[in-house]
Amino acid sequence: MTQLPQAHEIARKGRWDGPASAAVTLSYEDRFLRRKVLTTDAGGAFLVDLAHTESLDHGDAFVLTDGTRVEVLAAPEPLLAVTGADLPRLAWHIGNRHTPCQIEAQRLLILRDHVIRDMLGHIGAEVSEVEEPFTPEGGAYGHGRTHGHDHSHVHTPAEAHGHGHVHTHARSHDAEDGAPAHDHAGHEHDDL
């Protein structure tokens, strides 16, 4: 059996140059991985075996052990395009729900979610379905993705799930915008 080429490292976009030997087109969810066999757009297989789970962006590249690179491309996927008169306010409501968001000058893009769509419509957003590559904002401290949170739990120090904070979420069913709200008092989200 022939051993697959392997990638143990990533070259971040803007930090590598020259041609890539191949490309691999991946959805937003598929661009979050540690170990997986991937197939390039031309049909060649390779093994990704990274030390830690990584979030990849459009334009990053896997560096194979022979030094060649496989460029990462964002796949078109079902999204919601959000527009409206007060785009910063709409972006705040999306961010308050820990929803990955691609921010553009005239619109916001998010993954399709009927609950978020209903909430946005309730606060005056215009929402339409599109199919495009999704490249949401990463964390505030550089590369990476935000962490979604299940709002029905309490983190204890032993359960802080590795991203540096301990918190509770209190739900209010009479939030001003009609969507469940949560209280962020007493903690900072250093992973956003």
C-alpha contacts under 8 A as a table, 3 or more apart, distances in Angstrom:
res1	aa1	res2	aa2	distance
4	L	45	A	6.76
4	L	46	F	5.25
4	L	47	L	6.20
5	P	45	A	7.55
5	P	46	F	4.90
5	P	47	L	6.20
5	P	64	L	6.56
5	P	65	T	7.06
6	Q	46	F	5.64
6	Q	47	L	4.68
6	Q	48	V	5.84
6	Q	49	D	6.88
6	Q	64	L	5.34
6	Q	65	T	5.87
7	A	10	I	7.73
7	A	46	F	7.44
7	A	47	L	6.22
7	A	48	V	4.83
7	A	49	D	5.97
7	A	50	L	7.24
7	A	62	F	5.84
7	A	63	V	5.35
7	A	64	L	4.23
7	A	65	T	6.00
8	H	48	V	6.38
8	H	49	D	5.18
8	H	50	L	4.81
8	H	51	A	7.27
8	H	62	F	7.74
8	H	63	V	6.91
8	H	64	L	6.95
8	H	65	T	7.26
9	E	50	L	6.26
9	E	62	F	6.19
9	E	63	V	5.54
9	E	64	L	7.60
10	I	60	D	6.93
10	I	61	A	5.65
10	I	62	F	4.69
10	I	63	V	5.64
11	A	15	R	6.56
11	A	16	W	6.20
11	A	60	D	5.77
11	A	61	A	5.08
11	A	62	F	6.29
11	A	63	V	6.52
12	R	15	R	5.51
12	R	16	W	6.90
12	R	57	D	7.94
12	R	59	G	7.30
12	R	60	D	4.53
12	R	61	A	6.45
13	K	16	W	6.49
13	K	57	D	7.56
13	K	58	H	7.59
13	K	59	G	4.84
13	K	60	D	4.39
13	K	61	A	7.20
14	G	17	D	7.55
14	G	59	G	7.81
19	P	69	R	7.92
20	A	23	A	7.12
20	A	61	A	7.86
20	A	68	T	6.84
20	A	69	R	4.89
20	A	70	V	5.55
20	A	71	E	5.92
21	S	68	T	6.09
21	S	69	R	5.65
21	S	70	V	5.89
21	S	71	E	7.94
22	A	40	T	6.50
22	A	41	D	7.35
22	A	42	A	7.29
22	A	69	R	6.94
22	A	70	V	4.76
22	A	71	E	6.31
23	A	40	T	5.60
23	A	41	D	5.81
23	A	42	A	7.72
23	A	70	V	4.99
23	A	71	E	4.50
23	A	72	V	5.91
23	A	73	L	6.85
24	V	38	L	7.69
24	V	39	T	6.75
24	V	40	T	4.44
24	V	41	D	5.26
24	V	70	V	6.66
24	V	71	E	6.20
24	V	72	V	5.22
24	V	73	L	6.02
25	T	40	T	7.38
25	T	41	D	6.60
25	T	72	V	6.01
25	T	73	L	4.54
25	T	74	A	5.66
25	T	75	A	5.33
26	L	29	E	7.93
26	L	30	D	5.53
26	L	31	R	5.97
26	L	72	V	7.10
26	L	73	L	6.23
26	L	74	A	5.39
26	L	75	A	5.07
27	S	30	D	5.05
27	S	31	R	6.20
27	S	74	A	5.89
27	S	75	A	4.91
27	S	76	P	7.16
27	S	77	E	6.86
27	S	133	P	7.71
27	S	134	F	7.52
28	Y	31	R	5.24
28	Y	32	F	7.27
28	Y	74	A	7.02
28	Y	75	A	7.63
28	Y	134	F	6.33
28	Y	135	T	7.28
29	E	32	F	5.72
30	D	33	L	6.79
31	R	54	E	7.91
31	R	55	S	5.83
31	R	56	L	5.03
31	R	57	D	7.15
32	F	53	T	6.79
32	F	54	E	5.62
32	F	55	S	4.49
32	F	56	L	6.26
33	L	36	K	7.15
33	L	53	T	5.12
33	L	54	E	5.57
33	L	55	S	6.77
34	R	48	V	6.88
34	R	49	D	6.02
34	R	50	L	5.10
34	R	51	A	7.03
34	R	52	H	5.72
34	R	53	T	4.14
34	R	54	E	6.13
35	R	47	L	7.23
35	R	48	V	5.12
35	R	49	D	4.48
35	R	50	L	6.17
35	R	53	T	7.88
36	K	47	L	5.85
36	K	48	V	5.23
36	K	49	D	6.83
37	V	45	A	6.74
37	V	46	F	5.67
37	V	47	L	4.36
37	V	48	V	6.05
38	L	45	A	5.64
38	L	46	F	5.60
38	L	47	L	6.28
38	L	48	V	7.18
39	T	42	A	7.86
39	T	43	G	5.68
39	T	44	G	5.42
39	T	45	A	4.33
39	T	46	F	6.50
40	T	43	G	5.15
40	T	44	G	5.18
40	T	45	A	6.22
40	T	46	F	7.93
40	T	70	V	7.76
41	D	44	G	7.56
48	V	62	F	7.85
50	L	53	T	6.89
50	L	54	E	7.83
54	E	144	G	7.42
55	S	143	H	7.68
55	S	144	G	5.33
55	S	145	R	6.38
56	L	60	D	6.42
56	L	72	V	7.54
56	L	144	G	7.55
57	D	60	D	5.58
57	D	72	V	7.05
57	D	73	L	7.73
57	D	74	A	7.42
57	D	135	T	6.89
58	H	72	V	5.46
58	H	73	L	4.75
58	H	74	A	5.14
58	H	135	T	6.92
59	G	71	E	6.19
59	G	72	V	5.50
59	G	73	L	6.17
60	D	71	E	5.95
60	D	72	V	5.39
60	D	73	L	7.97
61	A	69	R	5.81
61	A	70	V	5.22
61	A	71	E	4.15
61	A	72	V	5.43
62	F	69	R	5.49
62	F	70	V	5.08
62	F	71	E	6.43
62	F	72	V	7.40
63	V	67	G	5.98
63	V	68	T	5.91
63	V	69	R	4.66
63	V	70	V	6.65
64	L	67	G	5.34
64	L	68	T	5.41
64	L	69	R	5.99
64	L	70	V	7.59
65	T	68	T	7.44
74	A	133	P	5.16
74	A	134	F	6.42
74	A	135	T	7.04
75	A	132	E	7.36
75	A	133	P	4.99
75	A	134	F	7.26
76	P	131	E	5.69
76	P	132	E	4.15
76	P	133	P	3.95
76	P	134	F	6.86
77	E	131	E	5.02
77	E	132	E	5.48
77	E	133	P	6.01
77	E	134	F	6.97
78	P	111	L	6.58
78	P	112	R	6.25
78	P	129	E	7.12
78	P	130	V	6.05
78	P	131	E	4.60
78	P	132	E	6.92
79	L	109	L	6.42
79	L	110	I	5.56
79	L	111	L	4.51
79	L	112	R	4.90
79	L	129	E	5.88
79	L	130	V	5.30
79	L	131	E	5.74
79	L	132	E	6.99
79	L	134	F	7.70
80	L	109	L	5.61
80	L	110	I	5.31
80	L	111	L	6.01
80	L	112	R	5.38
80	L	117	R	7.83
80	L	127	V	6.30
80	L	128	S	5.58
80	L	129	E	4.73
80	L	130	V	5.96
81	A	107	R	6.45
81	A	108	L	5.76
81	A	109	L	4.75
81	A	110	I	6.81
81	A	127	V	5.61
81	A	128	S	5.26
81	A	129	E	6.20
81	A	130	V	6.50
82	V	107	R	5.45
82	V	108	L	4.94
82	V	109	L	6.17
82	V	110	I	7.90
82	V	125	A	6.44
82	V	126	E	5.80
82	V	127	V	4.72
82	V	128	S	6.80
83	T	87	L	6.54
83	T	106	Q	6.80
83	T	107	R	4.90
83	T	108	L	6.64
83	T	125	A	5.85
83	T	126	E	5.19
83	T	127	V	6.52
84	G	87	L	5.70
84	G	90	L	7.78
84	G	107	R	7.88
84	G	124	G	6.97
84	G	125	A	4.94
84	G	126	E	5.76
85	A	125	A	7.83
86	D	89	R	5.50
86	D	90	L	6.48
87	L	90	L	5.00
87	L	91	A	6.06
87	L	106	Q	7.78
87	L	107	R	7.23
87	L	108	L	7.91
88	P	91	A	5.00
88	P	92	W	6.19
89	R	92	W	5.02
89	R	93	H	6.44
90	L	93	H	5.21
90	L	94	I	6.34
90	L	120	L	7.23
90	L	125	A	7.18
91	A	94	I	5.09
91	A	95	G	6.06
91	A	108	L	7.27
92	W	95	G	5.06
92	W	96	N	5.92
93	H	96	N	5.01
93	H	97	R	6.59
94	I	97	R	5.41
94	I	98	H	6.72
94	I	99	T	5.74
94	I	100	P	7.99
94	I	101	C	7.40
94	I	116	I	7.73
95	G	98	H	4.93
95	G	99	T	5.76
95	G	100	P	7.48
95	G	101	C	7.59
96	N	99	T	7.69
97	R	148	G	7.99
98	H	146	T	7.14
98	H	147	H	6.95
98	H	148	G	5.26
98	H	149	H	6.88
99	T	110	I	7.35
99	T	148	G	6.71
100	P	110	I	6.33
100	P	111	L	7.60
100	P	136	P	5.83
100	P	137	E	7.03
100	P	145	R	7.72
100	P	146	T	6.74
101	C	108	L	6.55
101	C	109	L	5.67
101	C	110	I	5.01
101	C	111	L	7.95
101	C	135	T	7.99
101	C	136	P	4.74
101	C	137	E	6.12
102	Q	108	L	5.64
102	Q	109	L	4.91
102	Q	110	I	6.50
102	Q	134	F	6.95
102	Q	135	T	5.82
102	Q	136	P	3.78
102	Q	137	E	5.65
103	I	107	R	6.69
103	I	108	L	4.87
103	I	109	L	6.66
103	I	136	P	7.01
103	I	137	E	7.06
104	E	107	R	5.27
104	E	108	L	5.84
104	E	109	L	7.99
109	L	134	F	7.47
109	L	136	P	7.74
110	I	134	F	7.79
110	I	136	P	7.83
111	L	134	F	7.99
112	R	117	R	7.64
112	R	129	E	7.76
113	D	116	I	5.51
113	D	117	R	6.05
114	H	117	R	4.87
114	H	118	D	6.05
115	V	118	D	5.23
115	V	119	M	6.30
116	I	119	M	5.02
116	I	120	L	6.09
117	R	120	L	5.19
117	R	121	G	6.18
117	R	127	V	6.96
118	D	121	G	5.12
118	D	122	H	6.15
119	M	122	H	5.08
119	M	123	I	6.58
119	M	177	D	7.49
119	M	178	G	7.25
119	M	179	A	6.14
120	L	123	I	5.30
120	L	124	G	6.49
120	L	125	A	5.28
120	L	126	E	7.74
120	L	127	V	7.60
121	G	124	G	5.22
121	G	125	A	5.03
121	G	126	E	6.49
121	G	127	V	7.05
122	H	125	A	7.42
122	H	177	D	7.08
122	H	178	G	7.51
123	I	177	D	6.30
137	E	145	R	7.20
138	G	142	G	6.74
138	G	143	H	5.63
138	G	144	G	4.77
138	G	145	R	4.44
138	G	146	T	6.26
138	G	192	L	7.44
139	G	142	G	5.58
139	G	143	H	6.06
139	G	144	G	5.29
139	G	145	R	5.37
139	G	146	T	5.60
139	G	191	D	6.10
139	G	192	L	4.47
140	A	190	D	7.72
140	A	191	D	7.12
140	A	192	L	5.24
141	Y	191	D	7.63
141	Y	192	L	7.60
145	R	192	L	7.47
146	T	191	D	6.32
146	T	192	L	5.06
147	H	191	D	7.09
147	H	192	L	7.25
150	D	153	H	6.64
151	H	169	H	5.83
151	H	170	A	7.87
151	H	171	R	7.72
151	H	182	H	7.74
152	S	169	H	7.23
153	H	168	T	6.90
153	H	169	H	7.15
154	V	167	H	6.41
154	V	168	T	4.77
154	V	169	H	7.00
155	H	158	A	7.74
155	H	159	E	5.35
155	H	160	A	5.40
155	H	166	V	5.48
155	H	167	H	5.60
155	H	168	T	6.38
156	T	159	E	5.05
156	T	160	A	6.05
156	T	166	V	6.18
156	T	167	H	7.55
157	P	160	A	5.36
157	P	166	V	6.06
158	A	161	H	8.00
160	A	163	H	6.79
160	A	164	G	6.83
160	A	165	H	6.07
160	A	166	V	5.48
161	H	164	G	7.89
162	G	165	H	7.99
163	H	190	D	7.79
163	H	191	D	6.32
164	G	190	D	7.05
164	G	191	D	7.54
165	H	187	H	7.03
165	H	188	E	7.18
165	H	189	H	7.00
165	H	190	D	7.56
166	V	187	H	7.08
167	H	184	H	7.91
167	H	186	G	7.33
167	H	187	H	6.15
168	T	184	H	7.76
169	H	182	H	5.54
169	H	183	D	5.67
169	H	184	H	6.71
170	A	181	A	7.87
170	A	182	H	5.15
170	A	183	D	5.44
171	R	180	P	6.25
171	R	181	A	5.53
171	R	182	H	4.76
171	R	183	D	7.09
172	S	175	A	5.96
172	S	180	P	5.66
172	S	181	A	5.29
172	S	182	H	6.43
173	H	178	G	7.66
173	H	179	A	7.23
173	H	180	P	5.22
173	H	181	A	7.04
174	D	178	G	6.49
174	D	179	A	7.74
174	D	180	P	7.17
175	A	178	G	5.27
175	A	179	A	5.91
175	A	180	P	5.91
175	A	181	A	5.66
176	E	179	A	7.62
184	H	187	H	6.30
184	H	188	E	7.63
189	H	192	L	5.96
